């Protein structure tokens, strides 16, 4: 899949479920994270990069753990939604910890969506790294 596909699909699903354009954006950004941390191959190293693609960075467990823990911590602090008006307050420097927890948790949710989409379109091996 292309990065734009990951972002559009993830952002659309999160918006359909939450109704929050802010959380949709953070999920869409997180949806390209597993590929972004792998870097970009140059022509000389493409075969090696391709062989190791979709391995450690595509292991779902760390993203799932981060999402579950942070969304739970945010829920303990009260209702878990971020409106566009609250996002503007954050940009002005008046944010709080709950909103930060929500941003990171939805970013992790985006990474989970990425892995699910890759699994539908091809093989995702997870933890193993081969030389």
C-alpha positions, 0 to 999 in steps of 0.5 A: 500500500502507498502511504496516502492509502494508509492515511486516508483509510485510517483517518476515514475509519477513525473519523467515522467512529469518533467524529473527531477530525483531530483524532483522525489526523493523529491516527492518520499520522500514526498510520505511516509510522511503522514504515517511516521508522524503517527508513527509505532504501537507496538503490544499493541497499534495496534488496536488503531493505525489502527483505527486512521490511514489515518485520520488527516495526510491524509487530502489533504488540507494542502499539497495542500496549501503548494504545490500551494503557494510554487510552485507559489513563486518559479515560480515568481523567474523564471523558475522552474526546477532543474537539477542534476548539480544544485542539486550538487551546492546546496549540495556544499552550493550554493543553493538559495531560489527558489530551496528550495521552489521547494524541499518543494513543490515537497515533498508536491506533494509526500504527495498528491500522497500518499493520492490519492493512499491510496484513490484508495486502501481504505478509507481515512477519512481526518480530523476526529479523533475518540477515 
